[in-house]
Amino acid sequence: MSDELIITIMGHVDNVLLAVGIYYSLASIEHYMDAYFTNYKASPQVLACISGCLANTISDGAGFLVTGSWEWALWVMLGCLSGMLVIPVLEYINNKKVR
């Protein structure tokens, strides 16, 4: 399979899953946040960041998996998840400014 075709397939699968994931994930993320973090009410910004990042992680990984690039899928998903570490930092900074 040519590199161009692999990248095209990956991009197609990535964006289809990303669109579906973001479209349907906000409500489910809010449900889990409310269930497991009873003392913390997440802001819409945090929920949007979490759902968008998780949807992106899954769609990027799946995009590479369907092309047979297992190692790339693993590394891109780890990179996506590690990028989410900025969310609590941003929330901390935002809460510190409000006070």
C-alpha positions as CSV (number, residue, x, y, z in Angstrom):
1,M,0.0,0.0,0.0
2,S,1.4,3.4,-0.9
3,D,2.2,6.0,1.7
4,E,-0.3,8.4,0.2
5,L,-3.1,5.9,0.5
6,I,-2.2,5.0,4.1
7,I,-2.2,8.6,5.1
8,T,-5.5,9.2,3.2
9,I,-7.2,6.2,4.9
10,M,-5.8,7.2,8.3
11,G,-7.1,10.8,7.9
12,H,-10.5,9.7,6.8
13,V,-11.0,7.2,9.7
14,D,-9.5,9.7,12.1
15,N,-11.9,12.5,11.2
16,V,-15.0,10.3,10.9
17,L,-14.4,8.9,14.4
18,L,-13.4,12.3,15.8
19,A,-16.7,13.9,14.5
20,V,-18.8,11.0,15.9
21,G,-16.8,10.9,19.2
22,I,-17.1,14.6,19.9
23,Y,-20.8,14.7,18.8
24,Y,-21.8,12.0,21.3
25,S,-19.1,12.1,24.0
26,L,-19.9,15.3,25.9
27,A,-22.9,13.9,27.7
28,S,-21.2,10.6,28.6
29,I,-18.1,12.4,29.9
30,E,-20.3,14.6,32.0
31,H,-22.0,11.6,33.4
32,Y,-18.7,9.9,34.4
33,M,-17.3,13.1,35.9
34,D,-20.4,13.5,38.0
35,A,-20.4,9.9,39.1
36,Y,-16.7,9.7,40.1
37,F,-15.8,13.2,41.1
38,T,-18.7,14.1,43.4
39,N,-16.8,16.9,45.1
40,Y,-15.8,18.5,41.8
41,K,-18.2,20.1,39.3
42,A,-16.4,20.3,36.0
43,S,-16.7,23.4,33.9
44,P,-18.0,23.1,30.3
45,Q,-14.4,24.0,29.2
46,V,-12.9,21.1,31.1
47,L,-15.6,18.7,29.8
48,A,-15.0,19.9,26.2
49,C,-11.3,19.5,26.6
50,I,-11.6,16.0,28.0
51,S,-14.1,14.8,25.5
52,G,-12.3,16.4,22.5
53,C,-8.9,15.0,23.6
54,L,-10.3,11.5,24.3
55,A,-12.1,11.4,21.0
56,N,-9.0,12.6,19.2
57,T,-6.9,9.9,21.0
58,I,-9.3,7.1,19.9
59,S,-9.7,8.4,16.4
60,D,-5.9,8.9,15.8
61,G,-5.2,5.4,17.1
62,A,-8.0,3.8,15.1
63,G,-6.8,5.7,12.0
64,F,-3.4,4.1,12.3
65,L,-4.7,0.7,13.3
66,V,-6.9,0.3,10.1
67,T,-3.7,0.9,8.0
68,G,-1.9,-1.8,9.9
69,S,0.5,0.6,11.6
70,W,0.3,-0.9,15.1
71,E,3.4,0.8,16.5
72,W,2.4,4.2,15.2
73,A,-1.0,3.8,16.7
74,L,0.4,3.1,20.1
75,W,2.9,6.0,20.0
76,V,0.3,8.5,18.7
77,M,-2.2,7.4,21.3
78,L,0.4,7.8,24.1
79,G,1.3,11.2,22.7
80,C,-2.3,12.2,22.7
81,L,-2.9,11.0,26.3
82,S,0.2,12.7,27.6
83,G,-0.9,16.0,25.9
84,M,-4.0,15.8,28.1
85,L,-1.8,16.5,31.2
86,V,-2.1,20.2,30.3
87,I,-5.8,20.1,31.2
88,P,-5.4,20.0,35.0
89,V,-2.6,22.6,34.8
90,L,-4.9,24.9,32.8
91,E,-7.7,24.4,35.3
92,Y,-5.4,25.1,38.2
93,I,-4.2,28.3,36.6
94,N,-7.8,29.3,35.7
95,N,-9.0,28.7,39.3
96,K,-6.1,30.6,40.8
97,K,-7.0,33.7,38.6
98,V,-10.6,33.6,39.7
99,R,-9.8,33.6,43.4
